[in-house]
Amino acid sequence: MTIATTVRPVSHSRQVKRTIDWGASGFAGLAGGLAFMAIETMAAAFAGRGALWQTPREIAAILFGGLINGRPIGTVIAVAICFHLMLSLLYGRALAYVLFKRGNKHWLQVGILFGLSLYILNYYILGAFIPRIAAARSTAWLFCHLGFGAVAAGVYKRFERLSEEV
């Protein structure tokens, strides 16, 4: 699927059609997801909030419906990390679409607002249906989501390519 916008001049001799760079969007999503995990790990360490693998266990508990006792910890953590990175890819692509529609200006602000939107979606909208998510709402999670948006937007803008000469 290619989404294109108006043709803009790049130099006096050629023009380039601007399209979404889906490869850069996937890379941006993964980079944002890894930044999210790094921020969360630091926040957990500073807050003295349990073991390093506590968050992946909480994510897996949501996926498994709270039934993670008795499952091998390696399996639980692998499922949680895969799910997190899968969502990061999806969110990176959604952010690329928003950045594409918004243009090149204010990419950092758009990324931060995107992260805030994800926080609201996860902890207020989904949290209304899954009480375990609403109970986990915190300022640390807000900063993780804001960090995701900022990093993903920056990485996308850095690696976005113009395509197809016209």
C-alpha positions, 0 to 999 in steps of 0.5 A: 500500500502506497500513500502519496502526497503532492509532488514537491520540488527537491532541486531545480531539475527534479521533483520527488513524490513523498510516500511513507517509508514502511521500512523506516517505520518498522525500524522506528517502532523497534527503536521506540520499543527498545527505548521504552523497555530501557526507560521502564527498566531504569524507572523500576530500578530507581523506584525499587519496584521488584525484579528486572523481569517483573514488567514482562511478567505483568505483560504476560499475565495480561496475555495469559489472563493472569494464569502465569503461575507454573509456566516456565519463566523463560516462556513468559518473558519471551512471550511478553517481549515478542508481544511488546515488540510486535506492538512497537512495530504496529505503533511505529507504522501508525506514527509514520502515517501520522508524521506523513500526514503532518509533514516534516515540521514539529516531528518531536512534538507529534511523537510525544503527543503520539506517546501520550495518546498510546498511554491514554489508550492503554491505561484509560480506554483498555484499562476500563475493560482490563482492571489489571491494566488500570491498576498499573497506571503510573507516572513512570509508564507515562514517561515510557510512552512519551519516550517511545513516541519521541524516539520513534519519531526521531528515528523515523525522521532520520531514516525516512527516504524520499522515493520515486523521482517524478 
